[in-house]
């Protein structure tokens, strides 16, 4: 049994989906550009094999709103966005 950790590029959120769902998403041109692969987890592997896998680090964007995922152009515009949209 495999599943995939991915990042939704529109919102910046990370989540997981079954391997077969990931394969279907990669066949759809719209979904293929929307998701970024973080790593694949195969539950059939031994613990030692899983520990040897390299984990891809997902960098946080310092200008991205942690509440809604909007990416600002400057620090000031991010602060203004947070104040206006999230109080």
N, C-alpha and C positions, 0 to 999 in steps of 0.2 A: 504494500500500500504506500503510495507516494502522495505528497502534497507540496504546495509551493507557497513560500512567503513572497509577497509582492508589495510594491508601492503604487498607489493610484496617483498618477502624475497630475491629475486635475485638482485633487484635494490635498495630496501630500501624505495621506494616511497609509499605514501599512496594515495588511491583513493576510489571510491565507485562503487558499482554495484547493480543491482536489486536482490531481494531476490531469485528469481527463478534461476538466473545465479549463485548465490552463492551455491545453493543446487546442481546444475549440476556440479559445480567445485568440490564440496566435494565428488561426486561419482567417479571422475577421480583421480586415485592414484597420477599421476604426478602433477596435479593442486592442489590437497589437501595439498601436502607438500610445495607448492610454495607460498601460501597465508596464512597470519596470520590475524585472526579476531580481529578488534579493538572494534567495537560495531555494534549493530543492531538498526536501527531507524524504528519505526512503526508510520507512519503518521496518523493512525487511533486512536492512544492514545491521551489522553487529555494532555494539557501542563503540568499540575501538575504531571502526571505519567512520562512524559519525564524528568522532572527536578529531579525526585527521582532516576532515573537510575544512576548506577555508571559508570563512564567513565574510561576505562582502559588506563593508561598512556603508551605511546610508548616512550621508552628511545632511545635517539640518541646515536649511537656508536661514541665515540670521535676519533676513528681511521678510520672512514668511510669517503670517499671523498664525499662532499656535491654536487659535480657536476655530478658524474657518478655512485656513489654508491659502488665503489671498497673499500674493507676493507683491510687496511694495517696491518702489524704485529707490527710496531713501529711508533712512531711519526716522526722519521727521514725518514722512507720509505714513509710515507704519504706525507711529504713535497717534497720529490724527485718525487713522482708520479705526484703531482699537477704541479710541474715545467716542467716535461717532457711532460705530456699529455695535460695539459691545459694552458701552457704558463706562 
